[in-house]
Amino acid sequence: MNRDRDSLLVTVSELSGVPRTPQVRLALAEAEFRLALLPGTSTPERIERLHRALCHDPYSAKAEFHLGRLLHGTGRLWAALAAYRRAYRLAPGNRRISLLAAISLLDLGKEEREIGAALLVAVARDDAPQIDAAMAQFDVHIERQGGGGEPTGGQAGPRRRRAAPTAELLGRATPPVRQALLHEHLVRKRPPRAWVTAYLDAGAASVESAVAATLLVGCGVPPADIPQTHRDGPAARLLAAALELAEEADPERFVARAAALLDGRWLPPELVLALHFERWGELDVLEGIALLDAYPASVRELDGFRELRIAVLDGPARRAWSEGRPDEAAVLWRAMIRLDPERADTALNLAMHATGSRSPAYRPAWERVAELLYRQAAAAGDLDLRAADRTALHKAHSTQSLRAAGDRRVDDDALERWMADGDAVEVWLREWDLFYLNARLRFRSPSLLLGVGAEAGADELGAARRIMLLHLDAAFVRTDRPDGARFARLARERLDAADGPLIAREQAEFDDLEREALDRALLLRRLLEHLARLSTTRGRRLAGTVLRSLFLLPLPALDRRCAELGLITTDETLTAILDGSAAFVVRAWPAECPDGAEVAAELLADVEPAFRAMTEPVGLTVPYSRLLLWNGRGAEAYALGAKLISRAGSPEVVRDLQSDVLDDAGGAAAAGIPDGDAGLEAARGVLAGYPLSPAARAAVVVRLVRLGGEARLDEAAHLLSSGARQAPTESLRTGLYARIRSLPRAADAAVRRQIRHYRTRAAPDDLAHALAMTQARRFDHEIRELRHEIDRARGAADVHG
């Protein structure tokens, strides 16, 4: 076997280096196909090699068939069916393809099961036209599911009432087809006696017939319905033991006989446990549990026994709940959850009871439900598993939390009450985000999955993908949510695989979701305005969460929605308005984080993905750079601030808010510098790195003044004067003039020299700067003179202008 593998690998290697003629491509496809089917090859490698084979030869029916078989075995039923479809088109006469496609369909939803049953009957009859018709019906169905509206190949015909396979049909069908027909019937309902007789007669006295009879007994078919002719044959012992156990009318003798049959390995455990539940599953719960406890330890330790015990508890629990005995139901559900802590449905029942009984444990109970729903999807590697349940759960929690505000369009008083209502706002922020992500992940249309709609161009789609990845990371990976990283990986894989046209049936749901997202954005802006007035730890935490939630929405798409609805009448976009609002969040925040390093890090973790989501943030730069500063990243904070202040078109109010960060960044860098000549040189070094920071200039000036001397006072006055003259914002200028005012009286002469320097220039701006310094030092005589000079300069400018 190893020699075969080595030889094939050599072949692939040699052929990969030559021109890809048709003959070479076919040889490569055959080599990859054989490697995929070699015993001992892992399933992932087999799938990968079959994909390679199909890249070389896309018309290989056998490669498509085996790819579908492998995907089917790993539980990826839709992917398997797609492969079976392609294989059938290439080899419509191959009945194995149709049979496995039918079996796959039986494991899906109701519509798919109907198509699968029709296909199965057609395969049993070996009726080629009917097989073609059933496959065509499946083509129509799958196009509706993912093909972008109504298919071009026509509509499916009216659904006909399905008749049970006849004895003649069952007799002609091959054993694999008969087994599939049995499976299809059992998943719907218990078959009638006539069907059982016809089915078993078709298999005569074969092993297949005896095994099927045993399966029917285990699924609840009465022993009297099993024909006597099937008591003989190769599997007679198995069937006879099953019938003997099924006919036992006394529960205690049933348990004793079942234990003996299991001990002697006469029957498989799954069959015995199924028979127990079929016969005694409806007993009173205490009787049912006592009967289970009568089994020996060797039986109670079986894997399936736990499921049997849970099933015995579940029925009485549901009856108690429906009959108005919730506490009794909760006792039984708690017993079930102890048996299987990972069962999400039982956890959901307990959460509903905790809510109804107003138990303080209701919140942890719901958190446990959400945890299990995500864990199941992550463990199965299937993003769609329980997707509707997750979406509904988060939607319900967010809606309930929003009710505390009264309405989505709340007035200021309602907003105040909402903020004061415990953690209602926090729950709404968190749960709506999770609802929105789960709702988006259910779309198959790439543009809808990305949240931007069919109108988006390539650039917007690329930006939306980047934002959604940031959103997934913030919601799952960077939290303590169990299995969050695995769930986010599955979501990223869906984004990577998203391809194809718009699916029309998804558009209405997308439009509703987009309207909700717009309402969310507008209410988040209201929250930002409220939070800008708060200077509390909770206020800052909420502000970080609001910023993240707001800027991880697909804002360009919401801009279009605003334009369509006429919600914004100015030339500004919703994105620009929201970005401008973000600047004011930090207005009441102090220079240093008053909440400690841990809270500062949490805030930065919230705001950083929001900042990265924006292409050219302006207002959002203010809180982001403030948080960088709080987290010891002053150089980055200063660089961002300097870039924003120098950007053309930045609003003056935003530039002034950012000036505070520049000043504080320089002050933080200069903190701890000693006095003396060494400290002076260190302060000059800080100023070189933070030239726009008044605090950095002050660090140099303070040391110059302390060292004293005319030259140093001149340098101090020059640093403050030149800094104020060149300051790009009013806030920075005001800060430097305040520093000039605070110089000691010994610096008056040095300041007057700076004033004379600018007076000699005689330009209005220079004179205005000289006047500001004069006012700062309260040189009253010079103030009057400068005002006259400014008036004369302006008059001259008007004459020449």
Secondary structure, 3 states (H helix, E strand, C coil): CHHHHHHHHHHHHHHHCCCCCHHHHHHHHHHHHHHHHCCCCCHHHHHHHHHHHHHHCCCCHHHHHHHHHHHHHCCCHHHHHHHHHHHHHHCCCCHHHHHHHHHHHHCCCHHHHHHHHHHHHHHHHCCHHHHHHHHHHHHHHHHHHHCCCCCCCCCCCCCCCCCCCCHHHHHHCCHHHHHHHHHHHHHHCCCCHHHHHHHHHHCCCCHHHHHHHHHHHHCCCCHHHCCHHHHCCCCHHHHHHHHHHHCCCCHHHHHHHHHHHHHCCCCCHHHHHHHHHHHHCCCCHHHHHHHHHCCCHHHHCCHHHHHHHHHHHHHHHHHHHHCCCHHHHHHHHHHHHHHCCCCHHHHHHHHHHHHHCCCCCHHHHHHHHHHHHHHHHHHHCCCCCCHHHHHHHHHHHHHHHHHCCCCCCCCHHHHHHHHHCCCHHHHHHHHHHHHHHHHHHCCCCHHHHCCCCCCCCHHHHHHHHHHHHHHHHHHHHCCCCCCHHHHHHHHHHHHHHCCCCCCHHHHHHHHHHHHHHHHHHHHHHHHHHHHCCCCCHHHHHHHHHHHHHHHCCCHHHHHHHHHHHCCCCCCCCHHHHHHHHHHHHHCCCCCCCCCCHHHHHHHHHHHHHHHHHCCCCCCCHHHHHHHHHHCCCHHHHHHHHHHHHHCCCCCHHHHHHHHHHHHHHHHHHHCCCCCHHHHHHHHHHHHHHCCCCHHHHHHHHHHHHHHCCHHHHHHHHHHHHHHHHHCCCHHHHHHHHHHHHCCCHHHHHHHHHHHHHHHHHCCHHHHHHHHHHHHHHCCHHHHHHHHHHHHHHHHHHHHHC
